Amino acid sequence: MQQQPHVIAQRLLNLYRQAHVINGGWAAVNRVLIAESNDPQVMEELVKLPTGQRLSVHINNLRTGKTKMDTINSELLPYGGMIASQESRYSLDEQELNQLKSALRLLNQPSKG
C-alpha cells in the first residue's frame, strides 16, 4: 500500500524538526528529504503544514545545489535555529594535550585492591 502524500509530507516535516538529534545530522536528514519528496503532491502537501514552506525551500535548495547536502541555510533552520546543535571544537596547546594524555592514562590503569 502506497502512503498518501500528506502522510509523507508530515513525516518529512517531523524529520526536519528533529534533525538536531539525529545521528548524522543534516547529511543524513537531507538524503531522506530528497529521496522522499520526489512526488509533486508531497511538496504540495508540505507547504500546507506549519513551517512546511521553509522545508520546501530547503528541499529545493538541495535539489538545485544552492545548499550542500551536509548543511542547511541558517535562515531555514527549524525553530528559527534555537535548537540547532552546535559542534564545539577545542584547540589544545602541547602542554594541555600532554596533561590530557596523562590523565587518560591514569584513568585506564587497572585499580589496585
C-alpha positions, 0 to 999 in steps of 0.5 A: 500500500502506497502512503498518501502524500500528506502522510509523507509530507508530515513525516518529512516535516517531523524529520526536519524538526528533529534533525538536531538529534539525529545521528548524522545530522543534516547529511543524513536528514537531507538524503531522506528529504530528497529521496522522499519528496520526489512526488509533486503532491508531497511538496504540495502537501508540505507547504500546507503544514506549519513551517512546511514552506521553509522545508520546501525551500530547503528541499529545493535548495538541495535539489538545485545545489544552492545548499550542500547536502551536509548543511542547511541555510541558517535562515531555514533552520527549524525553530528559527535555529534555537535548537540547532546543535552546535559542534564545539571544537577545542584547540589544545596547546602541547602542554594541555594535550600532554596533561590530557594524555596523562590523565587518560592514562591514569584513568585506564590503569587497572585499580589496585585492591 
